[in-house]
Amino acid sequence: MARIYQTATLGEAQVRIALIRDRGRADLLACRVDSWGAAYGDALWFITRSRDDATVLAYFCDEGMAQLKVCFVDARGAAGWRVAHRMKGRLG
């Protein structure tokens, strides 16, 4: 389950993520879900306000600093990894 908490500082984060609009350059296509229980795997994200509920502490940054490039999609069926990536399996 990918329950993402946005950290305020880089030092708190487990992963640095760049949000991009171009699907072709993204490592992961992610779909935001409305509930904690609907988050599944690496690609269905629930953004939580509670640090204690998170599976990942993320710092959102520019593409040059990022370890992972993510593009949000509207459909759950379109969500998933586009490329083989070292973060695969580590967000949930």
C-alpha positions in Angstrom: 0.0 0.0 0.0 1.4 3.4 -1.0 0.4 5.7 1.8 2.5 8.9 1.1 3.3 11.6 3.6 4.8 14.8 2.3 7.7 15.9 4.5 8.6 19.5 5.0 12.3 19.0 4.7 14.6 16.8 2.6 16.3 15.4 5.7 13.1 13.7 6.9 12.4 12.0 3.6 12.9 8.4 2.6 12.6 9.3 -1.1 12.8 12.4 -3.3 10.0 12.6 -5.9 9.5 14.8 -8.9 6.0 15.3 -10.1 6.0 15.6 -13.9 3.3 16.0 -16.5 4.9 14.0 -19.4 4.0 10.3 -19.1 6.8 9.4 -21.4 9.5 10.7 -19.0 7.9 9.2 -15.8 9.3 6.2 -14.0 5.9 5.5 -12.4 2.3 6.4 -13.3 0.4 6.8 -10.1 -3.3 7.2 -9.4 -4.5 9.0 -6.2 -7.2 7.1 -4.3 -9.7 8.5 -1.8 -9.2 6.1 1.0 -6.5 4.5 3.1 -7.7 1.0 2.3 -7.8 1.6 -1.5 -4.1 2.3 -1.7 -2.5 -0.8 -3.2 1.0 -1.6 -4.4 3.3 1.2 -5.6 0.9 2.8 -8.0 -2.3 3.5 -6.1 -1.4 6.4 -3.7 -3.3 7.7 -0.7 -1.8 11.0 0.4 -2.0 11.0 4.2 -1.8 13.9 6.7 -0.6 11.5 9.4 3.1 10.7 9.4 2.4 7.6 11.5 0.1 6.1 8.9 2.5 6.6 6.0 4.5 3.8 4.3 6.7 6.4 2.6 8.0 9.8 3.7 8.4 11.7 0.5 10.0 15.1 -0.3 8.7 16.6 -3.6 11.4 18.3 -5.5 12.5 19.3 -9.0 13.4 16.6 -11.5 17.2 17.1 -11.2 17.2 16.2 -7.5 14.6 13.4 -7.7 15.2 9.7 -7.2 11.8 8.9 -8.7 9.8 10.7 -11.4 6.0 10.3 -11.0 3.1 11.3 -13.3 -0.4 11.2 -11.9 -3.1 9.5 -14.0 -6.8 9.5 -13.6 -7.5 5.8 -14.2 -6.4 3.1 -11.9 -5.9 0.8 -14.9 -3.3 3.2 -16.3 -1.2 3.3 -13.1 2.0 1.3 -12.8 5.7 1.2 -13.4 6.8 2.3 -16.9 10.4 1.3 -16.4 12.5 -1.1 -14.3 13.4 0.9 -11.2 15.2 0.3 -8.0 12.3 1.8 -6.0 9.9 -0.9 -7.3 8.2 -2.6 -4.4 9.5 -0.1 -1.9 6.6 2.4 -1.8 3.9 0.1 -0.4 
